[in-house]
Amino acid sequence: MKLTNSSVTNLSDDTDLIRWDPKFALGIPYIDEQHKHLVELCNKLYTEVLASRLKYGNDNNTQWQNALTGTLKECVNYVTNHFSNEEKLMKLVSYEQFSEHKKRHDEFTNKVLETAKGFSSMNFSDAVKFCKFLYDWILSHIAHEDKLYVKKVVDYKQAQAKTP
C-alpha cells in the first residue's frame, strides 16, 4: 500500500482500514464487542496517521507523530485488556490450545509495544505499514485463531446449562 498526499486528501468515512463484517463475529457477545472496538481503534489510528501527515507535513516533523501518541496508547491499553479477557475465557473453558494462543497474543503485544516506543521517530511510510500490520493481524487472528476456541466455549455453556 503506497499512499501519497494526493491519495489521502479526501478523508471521509471511506478511509477505514478495516470494516467490521458480521462474519468476524464469534457469537460471544462481549468478545465480539471488544473485537469491534479493536477495529474502531485501528481505523482511528490509521485515520489520524493520514490526517496528521496532511496537517503537519514532512517525515521530519515530530508534530504529526506526537499527535498520535494518545491513540496509540489507547490501542496498547485496549489490546492488553482484551487479550486478558480472552485468556481468562480460554482458561475457564480449558481450551487445549491456550498456550499457543497466548504465545501469539504475547508476540503481537511485544511487537506493538516495540513499535510504540519508536513511534515518535517513525516516518510516515512506516506508520502506514504499522497500521497495515495491525489490520492484517487483527483480521487473521479473529477470523482464524479466535474462531478455534468458540466450540469449547459453546460446549462449556451447554454443560453449565445442564448443571442444576
Buried (B, 14 or more C-beta within 10 A) or exposed (E): EEEEEEEBEEEEEEEBBBEBEEEBBBEBEEBBEBBEBBBBBBBBBBBBBBBBBEEBEEBEBEEBBEBBEEBBEEBBEBBBEBBEEBBEBBEEBEBEBBEEBBEBBEEBBEBBEEBBEEBEEBBBEBBBBBBBBBBEBBBEBBEEBBBBBBEBBBEBEEEEEEEE
